[in-house]
Amino acid sequence: MKRRTLCLALLAQALAVAGCGDGSPASATAAPPPTVITALVWAPDWPQEMHHIAAAFTRAHPDIKVNVQFMIGNSVEENLKPRVASNQLPDLISVNPNAYAAGLAAQGLLADVSGTAAWSNMLDLLKPDWTTANGQHFGIASGVAATLIYYNKAMFQQAGVHRLPTNFDEFLAACALLKKAGLTPLILDGGFPNMLGNGPFSYGFANNVAAARPDWRRQLASGQLDLDTAETADIFAKIKLLAARGYVQHGYMNTSYDQGIRLFAEGKAAMAFEGSWAAGRLLGGKTVDAGVFIPPWNAAGKTVVPVVGSETGFAVCNTRNRAAAMLLLEFMANAGYPIQQNARHNISSMKRVDGQLLTDPQLSAYMQQVSQYASAVPPYYAFLPANSIETLHPLLQDVLSGKITPRQAARKLDASVRSASAAGRKD
């Protein structure tokens, strides 16, 4: 009898549980956990904006969370290489439009973005930068990249520099006048060789090497471009000369990217050799009335070759979260694009986006001006092999600190480029 009573009690309890929540499905299950994707991003001047983009994306896609991680050091490639070697690539990454990233795509590590709205919407002039030799489209540019000189208009007037320099000799003369007036002529980011590469090295290469060799891209890729030359040494020598003549700030070897921008924005120097991506911090400021001009790294009587190309962009890795990462890429190229663009005021890499984009009118005029030139060269990260990028950074700093001569730097860079080309042919 007791056993029968116990069974009836258990049956009643089971029926009561089954009847709980009357009117709702008895077999309801908990919602699946959100998909978590990792984005490894190069954003030295817009980290907060990347967090805002990730948050806005999750609001639009509540089932996807974004774990934002930031690249550190001096280049995108030095962040990616160890992850590639250990087979630990995240879901979305920053990449440069260069042979290294194209090689990752050829290995099947990067997804083809041909079918995305982001690819269709990117400026057509940038698309070749993001296309492999066999036609795969491996990334989306975050902006149009140009390096230029920002200048303090009041300081130029104070020093009697009434005409913007149009060649390197005139640039040195302007620096001499500024120094004579008790002003620091130029900010040099010696502690961040990435900007030494983007700025004076890229302009030196464009005007000393590329200008005289129309076939320089093919020659570089095949290992036939001779960089152990006086022209290449002169690239390094010009940078050293600016420091040797006292035309740069005190402590320039320790000046970081952020410090360099801040020094100019606070009116501590007359010029800064920075990227178009920093326009939001360098133009339209309350302290400095700034203008821009093409870095005159050309010799007298020669037409300057400007530096313009694709800015570092984004790629989707072939991970299990590829579909979710592709949605993030689409968001970053459209609804989320104004978040980073309106902080940086760069030239947009997109034909159109949802929302208003802010670009400084001086920068727009600058880009219109350089677009009239017959030729242009992209920043150094777009054409140097990955290993040579890592070689170049200490070479620039060693020349500035006097550890090696400009000619020795040219010889070492030449050896690095030839070695990378030989390794590529072997692969």
C-alpha positions, 0 to 999 in steps of 0.5 A, a space after each residue: 500500500 505504501 509503495 502504491 501511494 508513493 507511485 501515485 505521488 510521483 505520477 502527480 508530481 510529474 503531471 504537475 511539472 508537465 503542466 507548468 506554464 500552461 499555454 506555452 510549449 512544453 518542449 521549449 528550449 533555451 536560446 543557443 549561445 551567441 557566436 563569438 568571433 575574434 577580430 584582430 585589428 590594426 587601429 593605432 589611431 582609432 581603437 575606441 572607434 573599433 570598439 564602437 563598431 563592434 558594439 553597434 554590430 552586435 546590436 544589429 546582430 544580437 546572436 554574434 559577439 565580437 572579441 576585439 583584439 588590437 595588433 601591436 608593434 610596427 607592422 601588420 605582418 609581424 602580428 600575423 606571421 606567428 599566428 599563421 605559423 601556429 595555425 591560429 588565425 582569428 576570424 577577421 584580420 587587418 591586412 595590407 594590400 601586398 604580396 604577403 596577404 595575397 599569399 595567404 589567400 593563395 594558401 586558402 587562409 583568406 576567404 574570397 570577398 568577391 560576392 560581398 556588397 563591400 567589394 562591389 562598393 569599394 572604389 574601383 581604383 583600389 580593387 587591383 590592390 586587393 586581387 591576387 594573380 589568379 583573380 581572388 579578391 582577398 580584402 577590403 580597404 579601410 580608406 585611401 592612404 596618402 602620406 603628406 606634410 601638415 604645416 602650421 600656417 602661422 609658423 610659416 608666416 612667422 619664419 618668412 616662408 611665404 611659398 610652399 616648397 616644391 622640391 627637396 632643396 626648397 624644403 631644406 631652405 624652408 626648414 632653415 628659415 623655421 629653425 632660424 626663427 626659433 621654431 622646430 621645423 619638423 616632427 619625426 616619429 623616430 620611435 615608430 618606424 612604421 611612419 618613417 616608412 610610410 613617410 620619408 622612405 616611401 617618398 624617397 623610393 617613389 622619387 629616387 627609384 620608381 620615377 626612373 624605372 617604370 617597370 620597378 614593380 616587376 623588377 622588384 617581384 622578380 629580384 631584378 631591382 637593384 637597390 644597392 645604389 646611390 639613389 637608394 642610399 640617398 633615401 636614407 641620407 635625406 632622413 638622416 640629414 634632417 636630424 643632423 641639421 637639427 630640423 627635427 624635435 628633441 628626443 625624436 628617436 623616442 617619439 611615438 606615433 601618438 606623441 608626434 601627432 600631439 606635438 604638432 597639434 599642440 603647436 610644438 613644431 611647424 610640420 609633421 610628415 603623417 598620413 591622410 588617416 590622421 587628418 581628423 587629429 591634425 586639421 581643423 584643430 583649435 590650437 593650430 591652423 594647419 594646411 597640407 602640401 605634397 612632400 617635395 622629395 623630388 630634385 629640382 627640375 623633376 616632377 614630384 611622384 606622390 604616394 597614394 594607395 590603399 590603406 590597411 584593410 580587412 580580410 575574413 579568414 577561413 575559420 568555422 565562423 567565416 559566415 559571421 565574420 563576413 557579416 562583420 566585414 559588410 557592416 564595417 564597410 557600410 553602416 559602421 563605416 562612418 564611425 571610424 571615418 568621421 573620427 579620422 576624416 580620411 578619404 573614403 574607400 567606399 562609393 557610398 555608405 549609409 550615413 553622412 561621412 566627414 572629410 576635411 575639405 583641405 584633404 579632399 583638395 589634396 587628393 584631387 591635386 595628386 590625382 592629376 599626376 601621371 604616376 603615383 607609388 603606394 606606401 611601402 607596406 604595399 610593395 615590400 616583401 613582409 620580411 623586408 618590411 621588418 628589415 627596413 624598420 631597424 635600418 631606418 632607426 639605425 641610420 638615424 642613430 648613426 649605427 650604420 651608414 645610408 649606403 650600408 642600409 641600402 645594401 642590407 635592404 637590397 639583400 633582403 628584397 632579393 632573398 625574399 624574391 628568391 624564396 618566393 620563386 622557390 615556393 
